[in-house]
Structures are given as structure tokens and as C-alpha cells.
């Protein structure tokens, strides 16, 4: 059975929640102070597809000799 991929669902839900929080902040007079919130949450939740394996990431972060030992 194939499970559908909902990459955009996480983005839509988190962006909607961020907009709701920003709307509440704006209703209480803090809209301009919190204007960054929806954009920051949308950027963090943006769906991206990783093409690197864990070993490739480990080698990039720790260096080529990280598997010795």
C-alpha cells in the first residue's frame, strides 16, 4: 500500500498557525513587532527534498576521516 506524501500539509498547517498567532498579536497592538513571525515559520516549514544520504552529510560536517576509529 502506498502512503501519500503530504509535504505541503506541514507547511500549510504551520503557516496557518503562525498567521493566527500574528492576527492575535495584531489585535492586541503588537502586529508590527511580530510581522516577522509568519515569514519565519513559513521558511522553516518549507518542504525540501534531501538528496544526500546520512553518510554524505556526516562526511561533509565532520570531514572525510570521520569514519576512522
NUDO-975365 format. One line per field, with one value per atom (N, C-alpha, C): residue number from 1; atom name; x, y, z. Coordinates in steps of 0.1 Angstrom, whole numbers, plus 5000, padded with zeros to 4 digits. Layout:
! NUDO-975365
k: [NUM / ...]
a: [CA / ...]
x: [X / ...]
y: [Y / ...]
z: [Z / ...]
END
This chain:
! NUDO-975365
k: [1 / 1 / 1 / 2 / 2 / 2 / 3 / 3 / 3 / 4 / 4 / 4 / 5 / 5 / 5 / 6 / 6 / 6 / 7 / 7 / 7 / 8 / 8 / 8 / 9 / 9 / 9 / 10 / 10 / 10 / 11 / 11 / 11 / 12 / 12 / 12 / 13 / 13 / 13 / 14 / 14 / 14 / 15 / 15 / 15 / 16 / 16 / 16 / 17 / 17 / 17 / 18 / 18 / 18 / 19 / 19 / 19 / 20 / 20 / 20 / 21 / 21 / 21 / 22 / 22 / 22 / 23 / 23 / 23 / 24 / 24 / 24 / 25 / 25 / 25 / 26 / 26 / 26 / 27 / 27 / 27 / 28 / 28 / 28 / 29 / 29 / 29 / 30 / 30 / 30 / 31 / 31 / 31 / 32 / 32 / 32 / 33 / 33 / 33 / 34 / 34 / 34 / 35 / 35 / 35 / 36 / 36 / 36 / 37 / 37 / 37 / 38 / 38 / 38 / 39 / 39 / 39 / 40 / 40 / 40 / 41 / 41 / 41 / 42 / 42 / 42 / 43 / 43 / 43 / 44 / 44 / 44 / 45 / 45 / 45 / 46 / 46 / 46 / 47 / 47 / 47 / 48 / 48 / 48 / 49 / 49 / 49 / 50 / 50 / 50 / 51 / 51 / 51 / 52 / 52 / 52 / 53 / 53 / 53 / 54 / 54 / 54 / 55 / 55 / 55 / 56 / 56 / 56 / 57 / 57 / 57 / 58 / 58 / 58 / 59 / 59 / 59 / 60 / 60 / 60 / 61 / 61 / 61 / 62 / 62 / 62 / 63 / 63 / 63 / 64 / 64 / 64 / 65 / 65 / 65 / 66 / 66 / 66 / 67 / 67 / 67 / 68 / 68 / 68 / 69 / 69 / 69]
a: [N / CA / C / N / CA / C / N / CA / C / N / CA / C / N / CA / C / N / CA / C / N / CA / C / N / CA / C / N / CA / C / N / CA / C / N / CA / C / N / CA / C / N / CA / C / N / CA / C / N / CA / C / N / CA / C / N / CA / C / N / CA / C / N / CA / C / N / CA / C / N / CA / C / N / CA / C / N / CA / C / N / CA / C / N / CA / C / N / CA / C / N / CA / C / N / CA / C / N / CA / C / N / CA / C / N / CA / C / N / CA / C / N / CA / C / N / CA / C / N / CA / C / N / CA / C / N / CA / C / N / CA / C / N / CA / C / N / CA / C / N / CA / C / N / CA / C / N / CA / C / N / CA / C / N / CA / C / N / CA / C / N / CA / C / N / CA / C / N / CA / C / N / CA / C / N / CA / C / N / CA / C / N / CA / C / N / CA / C / N / CA / C / N / CA / C / N / CA / C / N / CA / C / N / CA / C / N / CA / C / N / CA / C / N / CA / C / N / CA / C / N / CA / C / N / CA / C / N / CA / C / N / CA / C / N / CA / C / N / CA / C]
x: [5008 / 5000 / 5009 / 5006 / 5014 / 5008 / 5017 / 5013 / 5015 / 5005 / 5006 / 5016 / 5023 / 5033 / 5027 / 5026 / 5020 / 5030 / 5039 / 5050 / 5044 / 5034 / 5028 / 5019 / 5014 / 5005 / 5011 / 5023 / 5030 / 5032 / 5036 / 5038 / 5025 / 5014 / 5001 / 4996 / 4998 / 4993 / 5001 / 5015 / 5023 / 5022 / 5020 / 5019 / 5005 / 4995 / 4982 / 4982 / 4989 / 4990 / 4998 / 5009 / 5017 / 5008 / 5000 / 4991 / 4981 / 4976 / 4966 / 4973 / 4985 / 4992 / 4995 / 4999 / 5002 / 4989 / 4978 / 4965 / 4961 / 4963 / 4960 / 4970 / 4982 / 4992 / 4988 / 4983 / 4979 / 4967 / 4958 / 4945 / 4948 / 4960 / 4963 / 4974 / 4976 / 4985 / 5000 / 5003 / 5017 / 5020 / 5012 / 5013 / 5026 / 5030 / 5043 / 5055 / 5054 / 5065 / 5066 / 5055 / 5055 / 5054 / 5057 / 5055 / 5064 / 5075 / 5084 / 5079 / 5070 / 5066 / 5061 / 5051 / 5046 / 5057 / 5066 / 5076 / 5087 / 5090 / 5100 / 5095 / 5082 / 5076 / 5075 / 5071 / 5069 / 5083 / 5093 / 5107 / 5112 / 5109 / 5113 / 5105 / 5093 / 5084 / 5084 / 5091 / 5091 / 5096 / 5088 / 5092 / 5104 / 5113 / 5125 / 5129 / 5134 / 5138 / 5153 / 5156 / 5171 / 5176 / 5186 / 5192 / 5205 / 5209 / 5221 / 5217 / 5226 / 5224 / 5230 / 5228 / 5233 / 5248 / 5254 / 5269 / 5275 / 5268 / 5273 / 5273 / 5262 / 5261 / 5272 / 5274 / 5284 / 5298 / 5301 / 5314 / 5315 / 5305 / 5306 / 5308 / 5301 / 5301 / 5314 / 5317 / 5329 / 5342 / 5341 / 5353 / 5354 / 5363 / 5364 / 5368 / 5375 / 5381 / 5373 / 5360 / 5351 / 5348 / 5350 / 5346 / 5358 / 5369 / 5380 / 5377 / 5382 / 5381 / 5377]
y: [4988 / 5000 / 5012 / 5022 / 5034 / 5045 / 5051 / 5062 / 5075 / 5083 / 5096 / 5105 / 5113 / 5122 / 5136 / 5140 / 5153 / 5163 / 5166 / 5176 / 5190 / 5194 / 5207 / 5208 / 5198 / 5198 / 5205 / 5201 / 5206 / 5221 / 5225 / 5239 / 5247 / 5242 / 5249 / 5250 / 5239 / 5240 / 5249 / 5249 / 5257 / 5272 / 5274 / 5288 / 5294 / 5286 / 5290 / 5293 / 5285 / 5287 / 5300 / 5302 / 5314 / 5327 / 5326 / 5337 / 5340 / 5329 / 5331 / 5337 / 5333 / 5339 / 5354 / 5357 / 5370 / 5379 / 5373 / 5380 / 5384 / 5374 / 5377 / 5388 / 5388 / 5398 / 5412 / 5412 / 5424 / 5430 / 5421 / 5425 / 5432 / 5429 / 5434 / 5446 / 5450 / 5461 / 5458 / 5445 / 5441 / 5435 / 5439 / 5434 / 5438 / 5450 / 5454 / 5447 / 5445 / 5439 / 5424 / 5418 / 5404 / 5401 / 5411 / 5409 / 5398 / 5395 / 5385 / 5371 / 5369 / 5355 / 5347 / 5351 / 5342 / 5339 / 5348 / 5346 / 5336 / 5337 / 5329 / 5314 / 5313 / 5299 / 5293 / 5301 / 5295 / 5291 / 5299 / 5295 / 5282 / 5280 / 5269 / 5256 / 5258 / 5246 / 5244 / 5251 / 5250 / 5236 / 5228 / 5215 / 5214 / 5206 / 5204 / 5189 / 5185 / 5171 / 5169 / 5161 / 5159 / 5148 / 5152 / 5142 / 5136 / 5140 / 5135 / 5124 / 5114 / 5103 / 5108 / 5101 / 5104 / 5104 / 5094 / 5093 / 5105 / 5109 / 5121 / 5134 / 5135 / 5147 / 5146 / 5134 / 5132 / 5136 / 5131 / 5134 / 5149 / 5155 / 5170 / 5178 / 5174 / 5181 / 5178 / 5165 / 5161 / 5160 / 5160 / 5158 / 5144 / 5142 / 5129 / 5117 / 5120 / 5110 / 5107 / 5110 / 5108 / 5093 / 5084 / 5070 / 5062 / 5068 / 5060 / 5058 / 5047 / 5046 / 5033]
z: [5000 / 5000 / 5000 / 4992 / 4990 / 4999 / 5007 / 5016 / 5009 / 5008 / 5001 / 5008 / 5001 / 5006 / 5008 / 5021 / 5024 / 5028 / 5018 / 5021 / 5024 / 5017 / 5017 / 5029 / 5035 / 5046 / 5058 / 5061 / 5073 / 5071 / 5058 / 5055 / 5057 / 5052 / 5053 / 5067 / 5075 / 5089 / 5097 / 5096 / 5104 / 5100 / 5087 / 5083 / 5087 / 5087 / 5092 / 5107 / 5115 / 5129 / 5132 / 5124 / 5126 / 5122 / 5112 / 5108 / 5119 / 5125 / 5136 / 5148 / 5151 / 5163 / 5160 / 5147 / 5143 / 5144 / 5140 / 5140 / 5154 / 5164 / 5178 / 5183 / 5179 / 5183 / 5177 / 5165 / 5158 / 5165 / 5169 / 5176 / 5189 / 5195 / 5208 / 5207 / 5194 / 5192 / 5189 / 5188 / 5186 / 5172 / 5162 / 5149 / 5142 / 5143 / 5137 / 5144 / 5157 / 5164 / 5160 / 5156 / 5153 / 5138 / 5129 / 5115 / 5109 / 5116 / 5111 / 5113 / 5122 / 5126 / 5114 / 5106 / 5096 / 5085 / 5082 / 5072 / 5078 / 5090 / 5096 / 5097 / 5101 / 5102 / 5089 / 5079 / 5065 / 5060 / 5062 / 5058 / 5065 / 5077 / 5084 / 5080 / 5077 / 5073 / 5058 / 5050 / 5036 / 5032 / 5024 / 5021 / 5011 / 5015 / 5007 / 5006 / 4995 / 4994 / 4995 / 5005 / 5007 / 4997 / 4990 / 4981 / 4987 / 4998 / 5005 / 5015 / 5015 / 5025 / 5038 / 5049 / 5062 / 5062 / 5055 / 5054 / 5047 / 5036 / 5029 / 5038 / 5045 / 5054 / 5065 / 5071 / 5081 / 5076 / 5064 / 5058 / 5056 / 5052 / 5049 / 5062 / 5073 / 5085 / 5093 / 5094 / 5102 / 5095 / 5082 / 5074 / 5068 / 5059 / 5052 / 5061 / 5072 / 5080 / 5093 / 5092 / 5104 / 5106 / 5096 / 5098 / 5104 / 5107 / 5113 / 5127 / 5132 / 5147 / 5150]
END
